[in-house]
Amino acid sequence: MRLDGLHHVTAITADIATNLDFYGRLLGLRLVWQGVNADDPEMRHIAYGDERGSPGSIVTFFDMPGVARGRHGAAMVHRLLLRVAGDEALDFWERRLGRAGVGTERMANRLVFSDPEGLGLELVIDGEDEPLIAAAPDVDPRLAIRGLHAVRAYSADPARSSPVVRDVLGMEPAGEGGWLASSERRHGQVVYDRAPAQRGLMGAGTMHHVAFAIRDEASVAWRERLAAAGLRPTPLVDRRMFKSIYFREPSGVLFELATDRPGFVFEPPDRLGESLVLIGDLESRREELERRFPLLRNPRADSARHR
């Protein structure tokens, strides 16, 4: 059994309108899903990704209006790395972000910046995997974001995580604190950085968890492996769009293993993200939840319908 790279990441926002403008318009990702947090239906939950809602492209947010800005510290993911094709793409994004007033730092093969709430982001040149692209009307597909590449996490003692990511999750060392999760399908990384002295605080602009992709038919075996290693995994949770297992690795970062099928797809391909998706028993509360969480305007809806 091997991990098929990254499946999705989930972060927190306190300003859903600004978040939608940044990820759904400026970064050109497609709003593929609007719903509520299945574990806390009093909270809106949305997802961006490629044109098909493919695992490996998905960035989701819990909407927590008014929550204080978080602070990155030990046991927290502090940066998300996204793929682009080459230097031409980095040039494009440096100009586009600059025109929008977003500060950037250009380095060899990468461009570093933050979202409006302080979540660290990085565009990295990597063309090995199939590109997972959203068809934004004002972004050339050759220059578009091509999916998730890696996460960087803070740890008070990065070496503590090595036996689990190597021997249990089957990742390979990737240099400079990095670990590679790869299969014949996709690859992704987690990189451990030494934590700052300040204590981390979960809040707006912080990452809640990171999910790696597994095969649907291997989900039970994965849970047994995690349990045998003493990682105290949750039961296998059916999220309808995939099945999930959650656990904390030794540095305290919340990991999820999520199955590869069917993905964040509940509507016809040309209507993704245009209805409120409710999971499990929540359908009986649709009228109430639709009043509480009116649909966000999908910045991709009109262009997707007329492609």
C-alpha positions in Angstrom: 0.0 0.0 0.0 1.2 3.5 -0.9 -0.1 7.0 -0.5 -1.1 8.6 -3.8 0.3 12.0 -2.9 -1.9 14.7 -1.4 -5.7 14.5 -1.5 -6.8 17.9 0.0 -6.0 20.4 2.7 -8.4 22.2 4.9 -7.8 25.6 6.4 -9.9 28.3 8.3 -11.2 31.6 7.1 -13.1 34.4 9.0 -13.9 36.3 5.8 -15.6 34.1 3.2 -16.1 36.9 0.7 -12.5 37.8 0.6 -11.5 34.2 0.6 -13.7 33.5 -2.4 -12.3 36.5 -4.3 -8.7 35.4 -3.6 -8.9 31.7 -4.3 -11.8 31.6 -6.8 -10.9 34.7 -8.8 -7.3 35.8 -8.3 -5.8 32.3 -8.1 -8.2 31.0 -10.7 -9.3 27.9 -8.8 -12.8 26.6 -9.3 -15.3 26.7 -6.5 -16.3 23.0 -6.8 -18.3 22.5 -3.6 -20.5 24.4 -1.1 -21.7 22.6 2.0 -21.5 22.5 5.7 -19.0 20.9 8.1 -20.3 17.3 8.5 -19.1 17.2 12.1 -20.4 20.7 12.9 -23.3 21.6 10.6 -23.4 25.1 12.1 -20.3 25.9 10.1 -20.1 26.5 6.3 -17.5 24.5 4.4 -16.4 25.2 0.8 -13.8 23.7 -1.5 -11.8 24.9 -4.5 -10.0 22.7 -7.0 -9.5 21.9 -10.7 -12.3 21.7 -13.3 -13.3 18.2 -12.1 -13.0 18.4 -8.4 -10.1 15.9 -8.5 -8.3 14.6 -5.4 -4.9 16.2 -5.5 -6.3 19.7 -6.4 -8.6 20.5 -3.5 -8.2 23.3 -1.0 -11.1 23.5 1.5 -12.1 26.1 4.1 -14.1 26.1 7.3 -16.0 29.4 7.4 -15.8 30.8 10.9 -17.0 34.4 10.8 -15.4 36.7 13.4 -12.8 34.1 14.6 -9.5 35.7 15.6 -6.4 35.5 13.3 -4.5 32.4 14.1 -0.8 32.1 14.8 1.4 29.3 13.4 3.3 27.2 15.8 4.3 23.6 16.7 2.0 20.9 15.4 0.6 23.1 12.7 0.9 23.3 8.9 2.2 26.8 8.1 2.5 26.8 4.3 0.8 25.2 1.3 2.8 24.6 -1.9 1.0 24.6 -5.3 2.4 23.5 -8.6 3.0 25.4 -11.8 4.7 24.4 -15.0 7.7 26.6 -15.3 9.4 30.0 -15.0 6.9 31.6 -17.4 4.1 30.7 -15.0 6.0 32.1 -12.1 6.5 35.4 -14.1 2.8 35.5 -14.8 1.8 35.0 -11.1 4.4 37.4 -9.8 2.8 40.1 -12.1 -0.8 39.1 -11.4 -0.4 39.0 -7.6 1.6 42.2 -7.6 -1.1 44.1 -9.5 -3.6 42.9 -6.9 -1.4 44.3 -4.1 -0.2 40.9 -2.9 3.4 40.9 -1.7 5.6 38.2 -3.2 9.2 36.9 -2.8 10.7 35.3 -5.9 13.3 32.6 -5.4 14.7 29.9 -7.7 11.9 27.8 -9.1 9.3 29.2 -6.6 7.2 32.2 -5.6 6.3 32.8 -2.0 3.3 34.9 -0.7 0.4 34.7 1.7 -3.4 34.8 1.4 -5.3 37.8 2.9 -5.5 36.1 6.3 -1.9 35.1 6.6 -1.8 31.5 5.3 1.5 30.9 3.7 1.4 29.9 0.0 4.1 29.0 -2.5 4.1 28.3 -6.2 6.6 25.6 -7.2 7.8 24.4 -10.5 6.9 20.7 -10.9 5.6 19.1 -14.0 5.9 15.4 -13.2 2.2 14.6 -12.5 -0.9 15.0 -14.6 -1.9 18.7 -14.3 -5.0 19.3 -12.4 -6.1 22.7 -13.9 -9.1 24.9 -13.4 -10.2 26.7 -16.6 -10.3 30.2 -15.4 -11.3 32.6 -18.2 -8.4 35.0 -17.6 -5.6 32.5 -16.9 -3.8 30.7 -19.8 -4.0 26.9 -19.0 -0.2 26.7 -19.6 0.3 29.1 -16.7 -2.5 27.9 -14.4 -2.0 26.2 -11.0 -1.6 22.5 -11.5 -2.6 21.0 -8.2 -1.2 20.4 -4.7 2.5 19.9 -4.3 3.4 19.9 -0.6 2.8 21.2 2.9 5.3 22.6 5.4 4.6 21.9 9.0 6.2 23.1 12.3 7.5 20.6 14.7 9.2 21.0 18.1 11.1 17.8 17.3 10.9 16.8 13.6 12.8 13.6 14.1 9.9 12.2 16.2 7.8 12.0 13.1 10.3 10.1 11.0 9.5 6.5 12.1 5.8 7.1 11.4 6.0 8.8 8.0 8.7 6.4 6.9 7.7 3.0 8.4 3.9 3.4 8.7 3.0 5.8 5.9 5.7 4.6 3.5 7.2 8.0 2.7 10.7 8.4 1.5 13.2 11.0 2.6 13.2 14.0 0.2 16.0 16.2 1.8 15.9 19.2 4.1 13.3 17.7 6.4 11.0 16.6 3.5 9.2 13.3 3.0 7.8 12.1 -0.3 4.5 10.3 -0.7 4.4 8.8 -4.1 2.9 6.1 -6.3 2.5 5.5 -10.0 -0.4 8.0 -9.9 0.8 11.1 -8.1 3.4 12.4 -5.6 3.3 14.9 -2.8 5.4 16.0 0.1 5.3 17.0 3.8 8.3 19.0 5.0 9.0 19.5 8.7 10.5 22.8 9.9 11.7 23.6 13.4 8.9 25.3 15.3 9.2 28.9 16.4 9.3 29.6 20.1 5.8 31.1 20.2 2.9 28.9 20.9 0.6 28.3 17.9 -3.1 29.3 18.0 -5.7 27.8 15.6 -7.7 30.6 13.9 -8.2 32.4 10.6 -5.3 31.9 8.2 -4.2 28.6 9.8 -4.4 25.0 8.4 -6.7 22.6 10.2 -5.5 19.3 8.6 -3.8 17.8 5.6 -5.1 14.7 3.8 -3.2 12.1 1.7 -4.9 10.0 -0.9 -5.3 6.3 -0.6 -7.1 3.7 -2.7 -10.7 3.0 -1.8 -10.2 -0.7 -1.5 -7.3 -0.3 0.9 -9.0 1.9 3.5 -9.7 -0.9 6.0 -6.1 -2.1 5.8 -4.7 1.4 6.2 -6.8 1.8 9.4 -5.5 -1.5 10.8 -1.9 -0.4 10.0 -2.3 2.9 11.8 -3.9 1.2 14.8 -1.2 -1.4 15.0 1.4 1.4 15.2 -0.4 2.9 18.2 -1.6 6.1 16.3 -5.2 5.8 17.6 -7.0 6.4 14.3 -10.6 7.4 14.1 -13.1 4.9 12.7 -13.5 4.9 9.0 -15.8 7.9 8.3 -18.0 8.0 5.2 -18.0 11.6 3.8 -19.9 10.6 0.7 -17.3 12.1 -1.5 -14.7 9.8 0.1 -14.0 7.8 3.2 -11.6 9.3 5.8 -9.4 8.2 8.7 -7.9 10.8 11.0 -5.0 10.6 13.3 -2.2 12.8 14.7 1.4 11.9 13.8 4.0 12.2 16.6 4.7 15.9 16.0 1.0 16.6 16.6 -0.1 17.5 13.0 -3.6 16.3 12.2 -3.3 13.9 9.2 -6.2 12.4 7.2 -6.1 9.5 4.8 -8.9 10.0 2.2 -10.0 7.5 -0.4 -9.7 8.4 -4.1 -13.3 8.0 -5.1 -15.5 9.7 -6.1 -14.0 13.1 -5.3 -15.7 16.5 -4.6 -18.4 15.8 -7.3 -22.1 16.0 -6.5 -23.4 18.0 -9.4 -23.1 17.9 -13.3 -19.6 19.0 -14.3 -20.8 22.3 -15.6 -22.6 23.1 -12.3 -20.0 22.2 -9.7 -20.2 24.5 -6.7 -23.7 25.9 -7.5 -25.8 24.1 -4.9 -25.6 23.5 -1.1 -24.4 19.9 -0.7 -25.6 18.2 2.5 -24.2 14.9 3.7 -25.8 12.0 5.6 -28.7 12.9 7.8 -28.4 16.6 7.1 -30.7 16.5 4.1 -33.6 16.6 6.5 -32.4 20.0 7.6 -32.0 21.4 4.1 -34.6 24.2 4.4 -33.0 25.5 7.6 -29.4 25.2 6.4 -30.2 26.9 3.1 -31.6 29.9 5.0 -28.5 30.0 7.2 -26.0 29.5 4.5 -27.2 31.2 1.3 -25.3 30.2 -1.8 -22.1 32.1 -2.4 -21.8 33.6 -5.9 -19.5 31.2 -7.8 -17.0 33.4 -9.7 -16.7 30.5 -12.2 -20.3 29.8 -12.9 -21.0 31.9 -15.9 -17.8 31.1 -17.7 -18.0 27.4 -17.0 -21.6 27.2 -18.4 -20.6 28.9 -21.6 -17.3 27.1 -22.4 
